[in-house]
Amino acid sequence: MYKQPTPIIRQNIYLELQSDLVRLIANSRAYQNCLNCQHWSNERDLCKKFNTKPPTEVIVYSCPEYLDDDNIPF
């Protein structure tokens, strides 16, 4: 008589997934964008360091000249 095998469930799959996500976020630059950089001017909508509006990719994904703005009021 045939007996169907039962799948082996990995015990720590959720812990592994969680650690992978934390590692991915920690290694990404997700929060480093123009809107929270010291060089960004909200009034003029441009980068004060280069005196121009950066391309969309740089605004979203950050640039090598990013400096963290510690004066965020919240």
C-alpha positions in Angstrom: 0.0 0.0 0.0 1.3 3.5 -1.0 1.8 6.0 1.8 2.0 9.6 0.7 5.1 11.3 2.1 4.6 14.4 4.4 6.5 17.5 3.5 9.3 18.6 5.8 8.6 22.0 7.1 11.5 24.2 8.0 11.2 25.1 11.7 12.9 28.5 11.6 11.6 29.8 8.3 10.0 32.9 9.8 13.1 33.8 11.8 15.2 33.4 8.7 12.9 35.5 6.7 12.8 38.2 9.4 16.6 38.3 9.7 16.9 38.4 5.9 14.5 41.4 5.8 16.4 43.2 8.5 19.7 42.6 6.8 18.2 43.9 3.5 16.9 47.1 5.0 20.1 47.7 7.0 22.2 47.4 3.8 19.9 49.6 1.7 19.8 53.3 1.5 16.0 53.4 1.7 15.9 56.4 4.1 18.7 58.4 2.5 17.0 60.6 0.1 17.0 64.3 -0.8 14.1 65.2 1.4 16.0 64.3 4.6 19.5 65.5 3.5 21.2 68.6 5.0 21.8 69.9 1.5 18.1 69.9 0.5 16.3 73.2 0.4 12.5 72.8 0.9 11.8 76.4 0.1 13.6 76.4 -3.3 13.1 72.7 -4.0 16.8 72.1 -4.9 20.1 70.8 -3.7 22.1 73.6 -2.0 25.4 71.8 -2.5 25.1 71.7 -6.3 22.6 74.5 -6.7 20.3 72.5 -9.0 17.3 70.1 -8.8 18.7 66.6 -8.9 17.3 63.9 -11.2 14.4 61.8 -9.9 16.6 58.8 -9.4 18.9 60.7 -7.1 16.0 62.2 -5.2 14.6 58.8 -4.5 17.6 56.6 -4.2 20.1 59.1 -2.7 23.5 60.3 -3.8 27.1 59.9 -2.6 27.1 63.4 -1.1 24.2 62.6 1.3 24.5 64.0 4.8 21.9 63.0 7.4 19.8 65.9 8.7 19.6 65.5 12.5 17.2 68.5 12.8 14.1 66.6 11.8 11.3 68.2 14.0 9.4 65.0 14.8 
